[in-house]
Amino acid sequence: MTTKGSDANALAPVGTFLGIACITTGLRICWRLWPVKRIGADDYTLLAALVLTIAWYGVDVAMYHLGRGIQGFVPDPWTMGPLVVADGVLWVWALNVTRISVALLLLRLKDSMPWRVTLWAIVCVQACMLVVGTTMHLVMCRPISARWAPTPDAKCIPAPSFMTYGYIYSGFTIASDFILSLLPVTFIRTLRRSLHEKVLIACLMGAGMAATGIAIARLFLIMGFLGKGPTAMINIKQDILWGMELTIGVLTASIPPLKAPMQQLLLSWGVLRSNPGGSDVSFVESLPNESRIARPMAQWNSAVHDRASESQEGLRDGHAAKLGEVAPAEFRKHGL
């Protein structure tokens, strides 16, 4: 059957943000691959997170097609039940893989021991959350079919215990998003860049705070409304918040590497003004000296800006050969 009315459109906002996330992720991968390939683990994990998010959205659409969100209608449990389990597992994987991608991206920017220890600790925590979340969804009831149909001799985790797990898991989710959003501030404030560039960088790298806000809203929804009021309406609100958290997470994770082309676009539109006395290299040149990748990244950015300038003024003799020499072995090694 097909849902009608507003229920059929419940996931429209999620689908909109998912479409935007697909576009920004595609642009990021293209920017990483051209003109010099510098794709890394953070890009691969972001692609994996996007695929998982698309799969989650597909499962949710299937559930709404079967009647989820219609008050008073009870879908076939043997059809809906497995979809609910798959939906939860995919959500856990997509959410944590997205954060792992963000942490791996931040690892590119600085090489100090505290920085690396903090980010690798976050990666390990996300991996543990992924394992725990998947396990809880799969062993909530034994056999698993007891989750959607009466089963003799079934053993299920008591509801209060599962709720406690949900609160703790949400707490780790909010804390992880908050830390990953604030970490870039530690070096953005020290950059030798103009104010508008600092604001742009801060907005791009701190956009994950939106996902933090959604996670908090989802937690309050669980605490305040679970078990109260119409189940269908609560499911709709929960699915929207789950979906927005996933899609905005992927979207904000894909945006920071697009800072350079975005700045060029804003300059071409006249939103920003170029600074004749300023530096043409990226903000990464101003990163702390201990970063072993700052210099090759600066070389890359300088080459890109040279090429952008020459596209307006005409190619200079010998410049094509120069562009072929701007990716040293160390640069390629780090995928930057």
N, C-alpha and C positions, 0 to 999 in steps of 0.2 A: 504494500500500500504506500501511498505518498502522503506526506503531511500537508496540511493546509494552513493558510493564514500566516501569522507572524512566526509560528513554530518552524515553518519551512525556511524562513529567512534568518533563523537564530544565529547561524554561523557566517552570515554575510560579512560582518566586520572582520572576522578572523580570516576569511578568504581574501578580503581586500589586502590586509597586511601581509598575508602569505604571498600574494602576487608581487607586492613591492619587494619583499624579502628575496624572492626569486630573481628579480631584476638586479637588485644591488649585489647579490652574491655573484651573479653572472658577470657583472661589471668588474667586481673585485678580482675574479679569477682571470678575466681578460687582461686586466691591468698587471696582474702578477706574471702572466705568460708573455706579454709583449711590451717592448721589443726584446727584452732579455728575460729568459725564464728564471724566476726566483720564487716559485711556489714552494711552500713548506708544509710542515705538519699542521700548523694552524689552519691552513687553507683546506687541507684534506678533511680535517675534523669538522670544519664548518660545512663542507659539502655533505658529509655524513649526517650532520645535524639537520640540514635542510631536507635531505631525503627522508629522514625519520619523521620530521614535522609534516611533510606532505603525506606520508603513510598514515600518521595519526589523524590528519584532517580527513583523509579518505575513509577511515574507519568510522569517524564521527558522522560524516555525511551518510554512510550506510546505515548507522543506527537511527538517524532522524528519518531516513527513508522508510525504516521499518516501524516507526511510530514513537520513537523517543521524543519526549516533549509534549505529548498529547495527554492532557489530564483525563484520567479515568480509563485510558486505553492500556491494556496489558499486552505487550508484544510476546511472541512465542519465546519462552525462556531458553529453549535449546538453540535458537538462532541468535538471540540478543546476548545471552550470557557469555559465550566465547568472545564476542565482539567487545564487550565491556572489559574483559580481562586483557585482550590485545590492546585496547585503547589505553589502559593504565600503564602497561609495560612500555608501549611506544612513547608515551608522554615522559616517563622516567628517563628513558634513554635519550630522547631528543633534548630534554632540559639539561641533563648533566654533560652530554657531549658538547653542547653549545658553550657551556662554561669552561670546559677543558680547552676549547678552541680559543676563547678569549684569553685564558691564562697563557697558552702557548704563544699567542700574538704578543702579549706583554713581555714574555721572555726574550723576544727579539730586541727590545729597546734598551735593556740595561744588563750589565754583567756582574754587578756587585753580589757578594755572597748573601747578604740579607734579602736582597731582591729575589734571587734565584730560589733560596730556601723557602721564602714565603709563597712564591708561585707554585713551586713543585709540591708544597704541602697542600695547596688548594687543589691541584690536579689529583693528588692522592685521595683527598676528602671526596672529590666528585666521583672518583672511581669507586670508592667505598659506598657512597650514596647510591650509585647506579646498581651495584650488586645487592645492597640491602633492599632497595625499592623493588627491584625485579623479584627477589626472593619473596618478599612480603605479598606481592600480588599473586604469586604462583602457589604459595603454601598457606594462604589465608584460610582455605578449607581443604581438607583431605578426605576423599578425593576432590579434585578441583571442581567437578560437576556439581558438588554440593553448594557452590556459590549461586547457582541459578535454578536448581531443581531439588526437591526433597530427595535425600539420599540416606538409606539406612546406615547406621553406625558411622555417620560423618563426624569429623572433628574440626571445629572452626575456632579461630582465634576470637576470644571474647571481644565484643564491640568496644567496651571501655579501653581495653589494651590496644586495639587497633587505632582508636582515636588518639591515645597518648603517642603512639608511633607517628601519627599524622602531624601532631603538633610539633614534635621534635624534628621531624623531617622538614616541615615548613620553616622552622627556626634556622636550620642549617642552610636552607635555600635562600632565605632573606639575608642572612649574614654573608654568604658567599657572593651574592649579587652586590651587596653594599661594599664589600672589600674590593672586589674587582672594579667597581665604578670609581672608588676613591684613590686607588693606587696610582693612577696616572698623575694625580694632582701633585704628588711628591716631586716630579721632575718638570711638569708644565710650568710651575711658578718660577723656575730658574732659567727658563729658555730666554735667549737673547733675540726675541722676536717682537714684532709690533703687537699692540693690544688686540687688534681685530684677529690676528693669527692665533694668539693665545686663546681668545674666546672661541674661535672656530675649533681649535684642537680640543679644548676642554669640553665643548658640546658634543663633538664626535665621540670622544673616548669616555665621556660620562653619561652617555645616553642610556646606559644600562640601568640607571636609576629608575627609569620608567618600568622596567621589568620588576624591580624591587617593590615599587608601589603596587603593582598588580598582585605580586605574591602576598603582600600584606592584606590587600582587599580580599584575596581568596581565603586567607587564614581567618579573617573576621567573618566571612560568609559561612565557613565551616563551623566556627564557634557559635555564631548567633542564630543560624537557621537550620542546621542539620537536624532532621527529625521533627521539624516544625513546619507547618504550612504545606501547601501543595507540593508533592514530590516532583512533578513535571517542571514546575517553575524553578525550583531549586536546581534541578539538573541543567536547565537552560542557562541559568546564571553561572553555574560552575563550569559548564563547557565553554562558555564565552571567555571566562577568566583564564581557564587552562589554555585555551587557544591563543588568547592575546599574549599571555606570558611566553608561550613558545615562539610565536611569530615575531613579536617585538624583540625577543632575545636574539633570534637569528638575524633580524634586521640590524640591530645595533651592533652585533658582532661583525657584520660585513662592512659597516660604514667607515671605520677609522682609516684603513689603508687607502680609501678614496679621497683623502684630504687633498693631495696634490692636484688631481684632475678637477676636484670640486672647486678648489681655489682658483684654478685657471678659468673655469666656467664663470665664476662670480666676477673675475676681473674682466672677462670678455663682455659680460652683461652690464658692466659699470657699477655693480653693487660695491665692489672693492676697488681701491685705487692702488696702483703699483707704487712702491717706494723706491725712487731712483737711487737713493743712498743706501738702500737696504741690501741684504744678502740675497742671492738667488737660490741658495741651497736650502734644502728642507730643514725642518726643526730638528731632525735627528743629529745634525752636525753639532748642536748645542747640548747634546746629551752628555752625562758625566764621562770623564776621560777613561774610566775603567771599562767602558763598553768596547769590546773588541770588534764590534761591527759598525761603529759609528762612522769611521773613515770610509770604508767601502760603500756604505749607504749614501754618504755625502757625495762620493764620486758618481754614483748612479744618478742622484738627483740633479747634479750639475750637468750631466750629459743630457738628461731629459729636458732641462730648461734651455740648454744650448740649442737643442733640436727644435724646440717650440719657437725660439726667437728666429731661427733661420727659416722656419716655414713662413714667416711674415716678411722677412727681408731678402729671401732668396738663398739658395744653398751656396756655401763658400767652398772653394777648392780644397779638396783633401779632407773635408769634414766626414764624409762617409767612412773613410778609413779610421778616423778617430773614434767614431761610434762603435766600431768593432773591437776597440781595445779597452772599453770602460768596464769590463766585467772580469776582474782578476780572479784567480783560483779561489782565494778566500771568500770573495763575494759570492761565487757560485756555490761554494761549500755550504754557506749558511742560507742559501735559497733566497737571498735578498737582492 
